[in-house]
Amino acid sequence: MKLGIPRETFPGERRVAMVPAVVPILKKVGIDVIVEHDAGEAAGFPDAAYVEQQASIGSRADVFNADIVAQVRTPGANPPGAAADVASMRRGQLVIGFAEPLTAAEAARDVAGRGAVLAAMELVPRITRAQSMDALSSMATIVGYKAVLLAASALPRMFPMLNTAAGTVAAARVFIVGAGVAGLQAIATAKRLGARVEAYDVRPAVKEQIQSLGARFVEMPIEAADAQDAGGYAKAQDESFYRRQREMMLKTMAASDVVITTAAIPGKKAPILVTDEMVAAMPHGSVIVDLAAERGGNCELTKPDETVVAHGVTILGPTNLAATVPYHSSQMYARNVATLLQHLVKREKGPDGKATGPAALVIDMNDEITKEIIVTKDGEIVHPRVAQPQGVA
Protein backbone atom coordinates (compact mmCIF):
# COMPACT_ATOMS: atom_id res chain seq x y z
CA MET A 1 0.00 0.00 0.00
CA LYS A 2 1.31 3.42 -0.94
CA LEU A 3 0.83 6.77 0.78
CA GLY A 4 1.36 9.86 -1.36
CA ILE A 5 2.45 13.19 0.10
CA PRO A 6 1.96 16.12 -2.31
CA ARG A 7 3.53 19.54 -1.98
CA GLU A 8 1.02 22.04 -0.54
CA THR A 9 -0.16 24.64 -3.07
CA PHE A 10 -2.22 26.98 -0.87
CA PRO A 11 -0.57 30.45 -0.81
CA GLY A 12 1.71 30.78 2.22
CA GLU A 13 1.24 27.16 3.31
CA ARG A 14 4.65 25.84 4.40
CA ARG A 15 3.60 22.69 6.23
CA VAL A 16 3.87 19.16 4.87
CA ALA A 17 1.63 16.23 5.78
CA MET A 18 4.42 13.75 6.55
CA VAL A 19 7.91 14.15 8.01
CA PRO A 20 10.87 11.78 7.57
CA ALA A 21 10.92 10.60 11.20
CA VAL A 22 7.39 9.19 10.93
CA VAL A 23 8.00 7.20 7.73
CA PRO A 24 9.41 4.14 9.59
CA ILE A 25 6.24 3.97 11.71
CA LEU A 26 4.18 3.60 8.56
CA LYS A 27 6.58 1.07 7.04
CA LYS A 28 5.88 -1.20 10.01
CA VAL A 29 2.18 -1.35 9.15
CA GLY A 30 2.88 -2.07 5.48
CA ILE A 31 2.64 1.44 4.03
CA ASP A 32 5.30 2.75 1.62
CA VAL A 33 5.60 6.52 1.36
CA ILE A 34 6.13 8.51 -1.82
CA VAL A 35 6.75 12.24 -1.47
CA GLU A 36 6.48 14.89 -4.16
CA HIS A 37 9.80 16.54 -4.96
CA ASP A 38 10.51 19.40 -2.50
CA ALA A 39 7.22 18.85 -0.64
CA GLY A 40 8.94 19.23 2.75
CA GLU A 41 11.55 21.84 1.77
CA ALA A 42 9.66 24.85 3.18
CA ALA A 43 9.14 23.06 6.50
CA GLY A 44 12.82 22.14 6.86
CA PHE A 45 12.64 18.57 5.50
CA PRO A 46 14.70 18.13 2.30
CA ASP A 47 14.15 15.23 -0.09
CA ALA A 48 17.35 13.56 1.12
CA ALA A 49 15.90 13.25 4.64
CA TYR A 50 12.92 11.29 3.29
CA VAL A 51 15.12 9.02 1.16
CA GLU A 52 17.27 8.32 4.22
CA GLN A 53 14.13 6.93 5.92
CA GLN A 54 13.31 4.77 2.88
CA ALA A 55 10.61 6.99 1.39
CA SER A 56 10.71 7.58 -2.36
CA ILE A 57 10.58 10.88 -4.23
CA GLY A 58 8.32 11.33 -7.26
CA SER A 59 6.24 13.71 -9.31
CA ARG A 60 2.83 15.05 -8.33
CA ALA A 61 1.23 12.55 -10.70
CA ASP A 62 3.10 9.72 -8.95
CA VAL A 63 1.89 10.92 -5.57
CA PHE A 64 -1.77 11.10 -6.63
CA ASN A 65 -1.51 7.61 -8.04
CA ALA A 66 -1.04 6.23 -4.51
CA ASP A 67 -3.71 4.30 -2.60
CA ILE A 68 -3.82 7.02 0.06
CA VAL A 69 -3.06 10.74 -0.29
CA ALA A 70 -2.37 12.81 2.84
CA GLN A 71 -2.43 16.60 2.60
CA VAL A 72 -2.45 19.43 5.07
CA ARG A 73 -5.13 21.12 2.95
CA THR A 74 -7.46 19.02 0.78
CA PRO A 75 -9.60 20.83 -1.86
CA GLY A 76 -12.10 22.26 0.65
CA ALA A 77 -9.32 24.06 2.52
CA ASN A 78 -7.40 24.97 -0.64
CA PRO A 79 -9.74 26.73 -3.11
CA PRO A 80 -6.90 27.88 -5.43
CA GLY A 81 -5.65 24.33 -5.99
CA ALA A 82 -8.94 22.47 -5.59
CA ALA A 83 -9.73 21.82 -9.26
CA ALA A 84 -6.32 20.35 -10.07
CA ASP A 85 -6.27 18.13 -6.97
CA VAL A 86 -9.81 16.84 -7.48
CA ALA A 87 -9.03 15.99 -11.10
CA SER A 88 -6.09 13.88 -9.89
CA MET A 89 -8.18 11.78 -7.47
CA ARG A 90 -9.59 8.37 -8.32
CA ARG A 91 -12.26 5.94 -7.16
CA GLY A 92 -11.53 4.17 -3.88
CA GLN A 93 -8.57 6.37 -3.06
CA LEU A 94 -8.42 7.65 0.54
CA VAL A 95 -7.71 11.38 0.88
CA ILE A 96 -6.81 12.68 4.35
CA GLY A 97 -6.42 16.30 5.46
CA PHE A 98 -8.09 19.46 6.65
CA ALA A 99 -11.14 19.82 4.41
CA GLU A 100 -13.38 22.59 5.86
CA PRO A 101 -16.30 20.16 5.44
CA LEU A 102 -18.85 22.26 7.32
CA THR A 103 -18.26 25.35 5.17
CA ALA A 104 -16.98 23.91 1.88
CA ALA A 105 -19.55 21.23 1.08
CA GLU A 106 -19.21 21.95 -2.65
CA ALA A 107 -15.61 20.77 -2.59
CA ALA A 108 -16.66 17.63 -0.73
CA ARG A 109 -19.26 17.00 -3.40
CA ASP A 110 -16.56 17.29 -6.08
CA VAL A 111 -14.38 14.76 -4.25
CA ALA A 112 -17.37 12.42 -3.94
CA GLY A 113 -17.90 12.77 -7.69
CA ARG A 114 -14.46 11.29 -8.24
CA GLY A 115 -15.34 8.33 -6.03
CA ALA A 116 -12.61 9.10 -3.50
CA VAL A 117 -12.99 8.57 0.24
CA LEU A 118 -12.44 11.86 2.09
CA ALA A 119 -11.37 11.87 5.76
CA ALA A 120 -11.52 15.33 7.36
CA MET A 121 -9.03 15.94 10.17
CA GLU A 122 -11.27 18.67 11.64
CA LEU A 123 -13.89 16.04 12.47
CA VAL A 124 -11.72 13.79 14.65
CA PRO A 125 -13.90 13.30 17.76
CA ARG A 126 -12.55 14.48 21.10
CA ILE A 127 -12.61 11.11 22.80
CA THR A 128 -9.78 9.30 24.58
CA ARG A 129 -9.20 6.81 21.75
CA ALA A 130 -8.74 9.61 19.24
CA GLN A 131 -6.56 12.03 21.22
CA SER A 132 -3.41 11.15 19.30
CA MET A 133 -5.23 11.85 16.01
CA ASP A 134 -6.54 15.28 17.05
CA ALA A 135 -4.84 17.56 14.53
CA LEU A 136 -6.97 20.56 15.50
CA SER A 137 -5.51 20.46 19.01
CA SER A 138 -2.01 20.01 17.63
CA MET A 139 -2.32 23.09 15.42
CA ALA A 140 -4.04 25.08 18.18
CA THR A 141 -0.99 24.48 20.38
CA ILE A 142 1.20 26.11 17.73
CA VAL A 143 -1.27 28.96 17.18
CA GLY A 144 -1.60 29.84 20.87
CA TYR A 145 2.17 29.98 21.26
CA LYS A 146 2.75 32.07 18.13
CA ALA A 147 -0.08 34.51 18.96
CA VAL A 148 1.74 35.62 22.11
CA LEU A 149 4.98 36.12 20.17
CA LEU A 150 3.14 38.29 17.64
CA ALA A 151 1.64 40.34 20.44
CA ALA A 152 5.01 40.73 22.17
CA SER A 153 6.57 41.89 18.91
CA ALA A 154 3.83 44.46 18.22
CA LEU A 155 3.54 45.77 21.80
CA PRO A 156 5.69 48.88 22.43
CA ARG A 157 6.72 47.57 25.84
CA MET A 158 8.26 44.43 27.34
CA PHE A 159 6.30 41.58 28.89
CA PRO A 160 8.26 40.88 32.11
CA MET A 161 8.61 43.01 35.23
CA LEU A 162 12.23 44.16 35.53
CA ASN A 163 14.13 45.95 38.27
CA THR A 164 16.74 48.09 36.59
CA ALA A 165 19.09 50.90 37.49
CA ALA A 166 16.68 53.19 35.68
CA GLY A 167 13.76 52.04 37.82
CA THR A 168 11.18 49.26 37.80
CA VAL A 169 9.52 48.17 34.57
CA ALA A 170 5.98 46.94 35.22
CA ALA A 171 4.85 43.64 33.73
CA ALA A 172 2.54 43.73 30.72
CA ARG A 173 -1.09 42.75 31.38
CA VAL A 174 -2.42 40.06 29.06
CA PHE A 175 -6.07 38.99 28.80
CA ILE A 176 -6.88 35.70 27.03
CA VAL A 177 -10.49 35.22 25.92
CA GLY A 178 -11.24 31.52 25.48
CA ALA A 179 -9.32 28.75 27.22
CA GLY A 180 -9.37 25.94 24.69
CA VAL A 181 -6.08 24.42 23.53
CA ALA A 182 -4.93 27.65 21.84
CA GLY A 183 -5.96 29.79 24.81
CA LEU A 184 -4.22 27.58 27.36
CA GLN A 185 -1.02 27.55 25.30
CA ALA A 186 -1.24 31.35 25.00
CA ILE A 187 -1.58 31.61 28.79
CA ALA A 188 1.45 29.39 29.34
CA THR A 189 3.56 31.30 26.81
CA ALA A 190 2.61 34.73 28.16
CA LYS A 191 3.45 33.57 31.70
CA ARG A 192 6.84 32.28 30.53
CA LEU A 193 7.53 35.72 29.08
CA GLY A 194 6.75 37.25 32.47
CA ALA A 195 3.38 38.89 31.84
CA ARG A 196 0.50 39.22 34.30
CA VAL A 197 -2.15 36.99 32.74
CA GLU A 198 -5.91 36.89 33.11
CA ALA A 199 -8.27 34.61 31.19
CA TYR A 200 -11.96 33.98 30.71
CA ASP A 201 -14.04 31.19 29.19
CA VAL A 202 -17.78 30.52 29.07
CA ARG A 203 -17.09 26.98 30.36
CA PRO A 204 -16.70 27.09 34.16
CA ALA A 205 -14.94 23.72 34.05
CA VAL A 206 -11.75 25.29 32.66
CA LYS A 207 -11.24 27.58 35.66
CA GLU A 208 -8.88 25.11 37.33
CA GLN A 209 -6.88 24.69 34.12
CA ILE A 210 -6.42 28.45 33.83
CA GLN A 211 -5.35 28.76 37.45
CA SER A 212 -2.97 25.79 37.17
CA LEU A 213 -1.01 27.76 34.57
CA GLY A 214 -0.63 30.71 36.93
CA ALA A 215 -3.27 32.98 35.40
CA ARG A 216 -6.21 34.63 37.14
CA PHE A 217 -9.64 33.42 36.07
CA VAL A 218 -11.90 36.39 35.34
CA GLU A 219 -15.25 35.75 37.02
CA MET A 220 -18.33 36.96 35.16
CA PRO A 221 -21.70 36.40 36.86
CA ILE A 222 -23.49 35.25 33.70
CA GLU A 223 -24.53 31.71 32.92
CA ALA A 224 -24.14 30.12 29.52
CA ALA A 225 -26.76 27.61 28.46
CA ASP A 226 -25.03 24.38 27.40
CA ALA A 227 -21.60 26.01 27.41
CA GLN A 228 -19.96 23.05 25.65
CA ASP A 229 -20.97 20.19 23.40
CA ALA A 230 -20.31 16.48 23.86
CA GLY A 231 -16.91 16.89 22.22
CA GLY A 232 -15.75 19.53 24.69
CA TYR A 233 -16.02 22.46 22.26
CA ALA A 234 -17.63 25.74 23.31
CA LYS A 235 -21.13 26.14 21.85
CA ALA A 236 -22.59 29.24 20.28
CA GLN A 237 -24.75 31.38 22.58
CA ASP A 238 -27.54 33.83 21.84
CA GLU A 239 -26.89 37.51 21.19
CA SER A 240 -28.18 38.62 24.63
CA PHE A 241 -25.51 36.45 26.27
CA TYR A 242 -22.75 37.96 24.13
CA ARG A 243 -24.04 41.47 24.87
CA ARG A 244 -23.82 40.89 28.64
CA GLN A 245 -20.44 39.26 28.19
CA ARG A 246 -19.09 42.30 26.30
CA GLU A 247 -20.34 44.64 29.01
CA MET A 248 -18.49 42.68 31.69
CA MET A 249 -15.33 42.26 29.63
CA LEU A 250 -15.01 46.00 29.08
CA LYS A 251 -13.46 46.67 32.49
CA THR A 252 -10.85 43.94 32.10
CA MET A 253 -9.95 45.02 28.57
CA ALA A 254 -9.56 48.63 29.64
CA ALA A 255 -6.79 47.49 31.99
CA SER A 256 -5.06 45.16 29.50
CA ASP A 257 -2.05 45.79 27.28
CA VAL A 258 -2.67 42.66 25.19
CA VAL A 259 -5.92 40.85 24.41
CA ILE A 260 -5.89 37.51 22.58
CA THR A 261 -9.26 36.16 21.46
CA THR A 262 -9.73 32.51 20.50
CA ALA A 263 -13.50 31.97 20.36
CA ALA A 264 -14.49 30.03 17.23
CA ILE A 265 -17.52 27.82 16.63
CA PRO A 266 -16.96 24.95 14.13
CA GLY A 267 -18.71 25.66 10.84
CA LYS A 268 -20.10 29.04 11.97
CA LYS A 269 -19.13 32.70 11.97
CA ALA A 270 -17.11 33.66 15.03
CA PRO A 271 -19.06 35.58 17.71
CA ILE A 272 -18.30 39.28 18.13
CA LEU A 273 -16.80 39.65 21.59
CA VAL A 274 -14.89 42.92 21.16
CA THR A 275 -16.65 46.04 19.89
CA ASP A 276 -15.28 49.34 18.65
CA GLU A 277 -16.21 50.86 22.01
CA MET A 278 -14.17 48.23 23.86
CA VAL A 279 -11.15 48.82 21.62
CA ALA A 280 -11.38 52.56 22.32
CA ALA A 281 -11.27 51.84 26.07
CA MET A 282 -7.92 50.03 25.86
CA PRO A 283 -4.62 51.80 26.62
CA HIS A 284 -2.93 53.58 23.73
CA GLY A 285 -0.36 51.27 22.13
CA SER A 286 -2.07 48.06 23.27
CA VAL A 287 -2.49 45.04 20.99
CA ILE A 288 -5.31 42.65 20.06
CA VAL A 289 -4.53 39.33 18.37
CA ASP A 290 -7.74 37.89 16.94
CA LEU A 291 -7.27 34.16 16.37
CA ALA A 292 -10.81 33.86 15.00
CA ALA A 293 -10.01 36.14 12.04
CA GLU A 294 -10.51 33.34 9.51
CA ARG A 295 -14.11 32.94 10.75
CA GLY A 296 -14.86 36.66 10.63
CA GLY A 297 -13.10 37.63 13.85
CA ASN A 298 -14.04 38.10 17.50
CA CYS A 299 -13.31 41.83 17.17
CA GLU A 300 -15.59 43.80 14.90
CA LEU A 301 -12.61 45.79 13.57
CA THR A 302 -10.54 42.76 12.58
CA LYS A 303 -9.53 42.28 8.94
CA PRO A 304 -8.14 38.83 8.05
CA ASP A 305 -4.40 38.82 7.44
CA GLU A 306 -4.19 42.58 7.95
CA THR A 307 -2.94 44.87 10.68
CA VAL A 308 -5.52 47.49 11.66
CA VAL A 309 -4.77 50.44 13.95
CA ALA A 310 -7.85 51.97 15.60
CA HIS A 311 -7.99 54.28 18.64
CA GLY A 312 -4.24 53.76 19.02
CA VAL A 313 -4.72 49.98 19.34
CA THR A 314 -3.05 47.53 16.95
CA ILE A 315 -5.38 44.71 15.85
CA LEU A 316 -3.82 41.64 14.21
CA GLY A 317 -5.93 39.11 12.31
CA PRO A 318 -3.68 36.18 11.34
CA THR A 319 -5.40 33.27 9.59
CA ASN A 320 -2.73 30.57 9.18
CA LEU A 321 -0.34 30.89 12.11
CA ALA A 322 0.46 27.17 12.24
CA ALA A 323 2.14 27.52 8.82
CA THR A 324 4.56 30.08 10.27
CA VAL A 325 6.06 27.38 12.51
CA PRO A 326 6.17 24.71 9.79
CA TYR A 327 8.79 22.38 11.25
CA HIS A 328 6.99 21.52 14.46
CA SER A 329 3.47 21.90 13.11
CA SER A 330 4.36 19.41 10.34
CA GLN A 331 5.93 17.08 12.88
CA MET A 332 2.81 17.09 15.06
CA TYR A 333 0.42 16.81 12.12
CA ALA A 334 2.37 13.89 10.62
CA ARG A 335 2.05 11.96 13.88
CA ASN A 336 -1.71 12.64 13.91
CA VAL A 337 -1.98 11.33 10.35
CA ALA A 338 0.15 8.26 11.11
CA THR A 339 -2.00 7.36 14.12
CA LEU A 340 -5.15 7.71 12.02
CA LEU A 341 -3.65 5.46 9.34
CA GLN A 342 -2.77 2.86 11.95
CA HIS A 343 -6.47 2.92 12.86
CA LEU A 344 -7.70 2.59 9.26
CA VAL A 345 -5.11 0.22 7.78
CA LYS A 346 -5.17 -3.42 8.90
CA ARG A 347 -2.98 -6.48 8.27
CA GLU A 348 -3.78 -10.12 8.86
CA LYS A 349 -1.84 -11.69 11.71
CA GLY A 350 -0.41 -15.19 12.01
CA PRO A 351 -0.68 -17.54 15.03
CA ASP A 352 2.32 -15.81 16.61
CA GLY A 353 0.54 -12.45 16.50
CA LYS A 354 2.85 -11.00 13.85
CA ALA A 355 1.46 -9.30 10.75
CA THR A 356 1.76 -11.53 7.70
CA GLY A 357 -0.64 -10.31 5.02
CA PRO A 358 -0.54 -7.12 2.94
CA ALA A 359 -1.93 -3.86 4.30
CA ALA A 360 -5.61 -3.27 3.57
CA LEU A 361 -7.75 -0.18 4.03
CA VAL A 362 -10.75 -0.87 6.29
CA ILE A 363 -13.47 1.81 6.42
CA ASP A 364 -15.77 0.57 9.20
CA MET A 365 -18.63 3.03 9.43
CA ASN A 366 -19.73 1.45 12.71
CA ASP A 367 -16.51 2.54 14.39
CA GLU A 368 -16.99 5.71 16.48
CA ILE A 369 -13.87 7.38 15.09
CA THR A 370 -14.21 6.35 11.47
CA LYS A 371 -17.87 7.34 11.15
CA GLU A 372 -17.09 10.84 12.45
CA ILE A 373 -14.21 11.63 10.08
CA ILE A 374 -15.39 10.10 6.78
CA VAL A 375 -17.10 12.75 4.65
CA THR A 376 -17.40 10.98 1.27
CA LYS A 377 -17.61 7.31 0.34
CA ASP A 378 -18.88 5.32 -2.67
CA GLY A 379 -19.53 8.49 -4.65
CA GLU A 380 -21.70 10.15 -2.01
CA ILE A 381 -21.44 12.53 0.92
CA VAL A 382 -22.05 10.26 3.91
CA HIS A 383 -21.42 12.59 6.85
CA PRO A 384 -24.76 13.94 8.16
CA ARG A 385 -23.35 17.29 9.29
CA VAL A 386 -21.99 17.92 5.81
CA ALA A 387 -24.96 16.46 3.91
CA GLN A 388 -27.68 18.41 5.73
CA PRO A 389 -26.94 21.88 4.24
CA GLN A 390 -27.42 20.31 0.78
CA GLY A 391 -30.84 18.95 1.67
CA VAL A 392 -29.69 15.33 1.70
CA ALA A 393 -31.60 13.16 4.17
Residue pairs with C-beta under 8 A, 6 or more apart in sequence:
1 30
1 31
1 32
1 67
1 68
1 345
1 358
1 359
1 360
1 361
2 31
2 32
2 33
2 34
2 65
2 66
2 67
2 68
3 18
3 26
3 31
3 32
3 33
3 34
3 66
3 67
3 68
3 69
3 70
3 341
4 34
4 35
4 36
4 62
4 63
4 64
4 65
4 66
4 68
4 69
4 70
5 16
5 17
5 18
5 33
5 34
5 35
5 36
5 39
5 40
5 63
5 69
5 70
5 71
6 17
6 36
6 39
6 60
6 63
6 64
6 69
6 71
6 85
7 16
7 36
7 37
7 38
7 39
7 60
8 14
8 15
8 16
8 17
8 39
8 71
8 72
8 73
8 78
9 78
9 80
9 81
9 84
9 85
10 72
10 73
10 77
10 78
10 80
10 81
11 80
12 320
12 323
13 72
13 73
13 78
13 320
13 323
14 42
14 43
14 323
14 324
14 326
15 43
15 72
15 322
15 323
15 326
15 329
15 330
15 333
16 39
16 40
16 42
16 43
16 45
16 72
16 326
16 330
16 334
17 70
17 71
17 72
17 96
17 97
17 330
17 333
17 334
17 337
18 33
18 35
18 40
18 55
18 70
18 334
18 337
18 338
19 40
19 43
19 45
19 330
19 331
19 334
20 40
20 45
20 49
20 50
20 52
20 53
20 55
21 53
21 331
21 334
22 331
22 334
22 335
22 337
22 338
23 33
23 50
23 53
23 54
23 55
24 53
24 54
25 338
25 342
26 32
26 33
26 338
26 341
27 33
27 54
29 341
29 342
29 345
29 347
29 355
29 359
30 345
30 347
30 355
30 358
30 359
31 68
31 341
31 345
31 359
32 55
32 56
33 50
33 55
33 56
34 55
34 56
34 57
34 58
34 62
34 63
34 66
35 47
35 50
35 55
35 56
35 57
35 58
35 63
36 57
36 58
36 59
36 60
36 62
36 63
37 47
37 57
37 58
37 59
38 47
40 46
40 47
40 49
40 50
40 330
41 47
42 326
43 326
43 327
43 329
43 330
44 326
44 327
45 327
45 330
47 57
50 56
50 57
51 57
60 88
61 88
63 69
64 85
64 88
64 89
64 90
66 93
67 93
67 94
67 361
68 93
68 94
68 95
68 96
68 341
68 361
69 89
69 93
69 94
69 95
69 96
70 95
70 96
70 97
70 337
70 341
71 78
71 85
71 95
71 96
71 97
71 98
72 97
72 98
72 330
72 333
73 81
73 97
73 98
74 85
74 95
74 96
74 97
74 98
74 99
74 107
74 111
74 118
74 120
75 81
75 82
75 83
75 85
75 86
75 99
75 104
75 107
75 110
75 111
76 82
76 98
76 99
76 100
76 101
76 103
76 104
76 107
76 108
76 111
76 120
77 97
77 98
77 99
77 100
77 104
78 85
79 104
79 107
82 107
82 110
86 107
86 110
86 111
86 113
86 114
87 114
89 95
89 111
89 114
89 115
89 116
90 114
90 115
90 116
91 114
91 115
91 116
91 379
92 115
92 116
92 117
93 115
93 116
93 117
94 116
94 117
94 119
94 344
94 361
94 363
95 111
95 116
95 117
95 118
95 119
96 119
96 121
96 337
96 340
96 341
97 119
97 120
97 121
98 120
98 121
98 122
98 135
99 107
99 108
99 118
99 120
99 121
99 122
99 375
100 107
100 122
101 108
101 118
101 120
101 122
101 123
101 375
101 383
101 385
101 386
102 122
102 266
102 267
102 385
102 386
103 267
105 381
105 386
105 389
105 390
108 118
108 375
108 376
108 381
108 386
109 381
109 390
111 118
111 375
111 376
112 118
112 376
112 379
112 380
112 381
113 379
115 378
115 379
116 376
117 363
117 374
117 376
117 377
118 374
118 375
118 376
119 340
119 344
119 373
119 374
119 375
120 373
120 375
120 383
121 133
121 135
121 136
121 336
121 337
121 340
121 373
122 135
122 136
122 266
123 372
123 373
123 375
123 383
123 385
124 130
124 133
124 134
124 135
124 136
124 336
124 340
124 369
124 372
124 373
125 231
125 368
125 369
125 372
125 373
126 134
126 137
126 231
126 232
126 233
127 231
127 368
127 369
129 368
129 369
130 369
131 137
132 335
132 336
132 339
133 336
133 339
133 340
133 343
133 369
134 336
135 332
135 333
135 336
135 337
136 181
137 181
138 329
138 332
138 333
138 335
138 336
139 322
139 329
139 332
139 333
140 180
140 181
140 182
140 185
141 181
141 182
141 185
141 332
142 321
142 322
142 325
142 328
142 329
142 332
143 182
143 185
143 291
143 321
143 322
144 181
144 182
144 183
144 184
144 185
144 186
144 187
144 188
144 189
144 262
144 291
145 185
145 186
145 189
145 325
146 318
146 321
146 322
146 324
146 325
147 182
147 186
147 260
147 289
147 291
147 318
147 321
148 174
148 186
148 189
148 190
148 193
148 260
148 289
149 189
150 289
150 316
150 318
150 321
151 174
151 258
151 260
151 287
151 289
151 316
152 159
152 193
152 258
154 287
154 307
154 314
154 316
155 172
155 257
155 258
155 285
155 286
155 287
156 285
157 169
157 172
157 257
157 285
158 169
158 172
158 194
159 171
159 172
159 174
159 190
159 193
159 194
159 195
160 169
160 171
160 172
160 193
160 194
160 195
161 168
161 169
161 170
161 171
161 194
162 168
162 169
163 169
171 194
171 195
171 196
172 194
172 195
172 196
172 257
172 258
173 195
173 196
173 198
173 255
173 256
173 257
173 258
174 190
174 195
174 196
174 197
174 198
174 256
174 257
174 258
174 259
174 260
175 197
175 198
175 199
175 200
175 218
175 252
175 253
175 256
175 258
175 259
175 260
176 183
176 186
176 187
176 190
176 197
176 198
176 199
176 200
176 215
176 259
176 260
176 262
177 183
177 199
177 200
177 201
177 249
177 259
177 260
177 261
177 262
177 263
177 273
177 274
177 298
178 200
178 201
178 234
178 261
178 262
178 263
179 187
179 199
179 200
179 201
179 203
179 206
179 209
179 210
179 262
180 201
180 233
180 234
180 262
182 262
182 291
183 199
183 201
183 260
183 262
184 206
184 209
184 210
184 213
186 260
186 262
187 197
187 199
187 210
187 213
187 214
187 215
188 213
190 197
190 215
190 258
191 197
191 213
191 214
191 215
195 258
197 213
197 214
197 215
197 216
198 215
198 216
198 217
198 218
198 252
198 256
199 210
199 215
199 216
199 217
199 218
200 217
200 218
200 220
200 249
200 252
201 207
201 210
201 234
202 224
202 227
202 234
202 237
202 245
203 224
203 227
203 228
203 234
204 227
205 228
207 217
210 216
210 217
211 217
218 249
218 252
220 245
220 248
220 249
221 248
222 241
222 244
222 245
222 248
224 235
224 237
224 241
225 237
225 241
226 235
227 234
227 235
228 234
228 235
229 235
233 265
233 266
234 263
234 265
235 265
236 265
236 268
236 271
237 271
242 271
242 272
242 273
245 273
246 272
246 273
246 274
246 275
246 278
249 273
249 274
249 278
250 277
250 278
250 281
253 259
253 274
253 278
253 281
253 282
254 278
254 281
254 282
254 283
256 282
256 283
256 286
257 283
257 285
257 286
257 287
258 286
258 287
258 288
258 289
259 274
259 282
259 286
259 287
259 288
259 289
260 288
260 289
260 291
261 273
261 274
261 288
261 289
261 290
261 291
261 292
261 298
261 299
262 291
262 292
262 298
263 270
263 271
263 273
263 292
263 298
264 270
264 291
264 292
264 295
265 271
265 295
267 385
268 295
269 295
269 296
270 292
270 295
270 296
270 297
270 298
271 298
272 297
272 298
272 299
272 300
273 298
273 299
274 288
274 290
274 298
274 299
274 300
274 301
275 299
275 300
276 300
276 301
276 310
276 311
279 288
279 299
279 301
279 310
279 311
279 313
279 315
280 310
280 311
280 313
282 288
282 311
282 313
284 311
284 312
284 313
285 312
285 313
285 314
286 312
286 313
286 314
287 313
287 314
287 315
287 316
288 299
288 302
288 313
288 314
288 315
288 316
289 316
289 318
290 297
290 298
290 299
290 302
290 315
290 316
290 317
291 298
291 318
291 321
292 298
292 302
293 302
293 303
293 304
293 305
293 317
293 318
293 319
294 304
294 319
294 320
296 302
297 303
297 304
297 317
299 315
301 308
301 310
301 315
302 308
302 315
302 317
303 315
303 317
304 317
304 319
305 317
305 318
305 319
306 317
307 314
307 315
307 316
307 317
308 314
308 315
308 317
309 315
318 324
322 329
323 329
340 373
343 369
343 370
344 361
344 362
344 363
344 370
345 359
345 360
345 361
345 362
346 359
346 360
346 362
347 355
347 356
347 357
347 358
347 359
347 360
348 355
348 356
348 357
349 355
349 356
350 356
363 370
363 374
363 377
364 370
365 371
365 374
365 377
365 382
372 383
374 382
374 383
375 381
375 382
375 383
375 386
376 382
376 383
381 387
381 390
381 392
387 393
